[in-house]
Amino acid sequence: MSPSERTPSAPVALQFLERWSPRAFSQEPVSREELSSLFEAARWAPSCFNEQPWLFVYGADGEDRARIEPLLVEGNRAWARKAPVLGVVFARKNFARNGAPNRWASFDSGAASMSLALQALDLGLSTHFMGGFDEAAAHEALNVPRDEFEAMAAFAIGRRGDPGELEQSMRERERPSDRKDRSEVAVEGRYRT
Amino acid sequence: MSPSERTPSAPVALQFLERWSPRAFSQEPVSREELSSLFEAARWAPSCFNEQPWLFVYGADGEDRARIEPLLVEGNRAWARKAPVLGVVFARKNFARNGAPNRWASFDSGAASMSLALQALDLGLSTHFMGGFDEAAAHEALNVPRDEFEAMAAFAIGRRGDPGELEQSMRERERPSDRKDRSEVAVEGRYRT
């Protein structure tokens, strides 16, 4: 399935169909200017009380990048080792305004990450967010206190690479994923289980 | 501050600056076709194991809409009473694949909600997500089981209305909000507290 084979069930801006999470990344670097645009897009996401509870910590080369790769589970490291930029997005657990738990921290961080992914697409870059990483090690390696933040997802950023260089099992999955029927996730009226 | 007065600190697609959460909504209906496009955009968001843990339950008129308005806290009802579409987004707590807790359910639902908000903007519509609503009542009114889902946010969808019709305190806040400095939310290397 190529991107254009994602068939929407209603008219939708192309960016939502064209964004998908590849495993084949090119090692070509991402510039600091490109990265600034990505985090800038994330910055303007909405959040509860405008708390902006997200924190992106990333490495684009050298020691900074090398610090992150070992945090990934083996299945992710197998492909992410080529991605030029790796990072982790954290959610700030409590409101800065009053210290109370922020139950929207993760939700809002997801919104900011989506903005980042779409800005990346706009620049011809791909993103792949991953749940498979060592949270405790991520806090430790990136110096992000566990009592203040929750490590939500690791991410890879770069340009699409040659799927032929992937392990065979991954090569076969190197295409945009499909989705449930819209009626399963958007219901007018009341939900019926 | 008008939308164009949001000054980005790096080049970024206009959609991220132009999206903000108004309180002044016009009562002009949103068509079923427009709503389909919004939820379609949400549908293609990425998620852990492609679980798509989001569930949008909404009302666009009559009893369906009337069921949602009373779920909002008073401060939100004061302005949302004009919005033609109201809804609640829920996150499915456990993975369908194995029943284990999905700690990314809220993060992924936030990503889907961001897609919805950007697709709305593309159609000239505005969205306003709200943390202030009665969760227990939302589960009950919308028939969404609490053991399976967490009510994350209420939302209003519609076209921008006349700010002059808002209560004065809200009228003064009827403009795009600003953000923290990018350096506070995106860090290369290691985080320093």
Interface residues (C-beta under 8 A of the other chain):
Chain A: R6 P8 S9 A10 P11 V12 A13 Q15 F16 L17 R19 W20 S21 E33 L35 S36 S37 F39 E40 A41 A42 R43 W44 A45 P46 C48 F49 N50 Q52 W54 L55 F56 V57 Y58 G59 A60 D64 R67 A91 R103 W104 S106 F107 D108 S109 G110 A111 A112 S113 M114 S115 A117 L118 Q119 D122 F129 G131 A141 L142 N143 V144 P145 E148 M152 A153 S177 R179 K180 R182 E184 V185 A186 V187 E188 G189 R190 Y191 R192 T193
Chain B: R6 P8 S9 A10 P11 V12 A13 Q15 F16 L17 R19 W20 S21 E33 L35 S36 S37 F39 E40 A41 A42 R43 W44 A45 P46 C48 F49 N50 Q52 W54 L55 F56 V57 Y58 G59 A60 D64 R67 A91 R103 W104 S106 F107 D108 S109 G110 A111 A112 S113 M114 S115 A117 L118 Q119 D122 F129 G131 A141 L142 N143 V144 P145 E148 M152 A153 S177 R179 K180 R182 E184 V185 A186 V187 E188 G189 R190 Y191 R192 T193
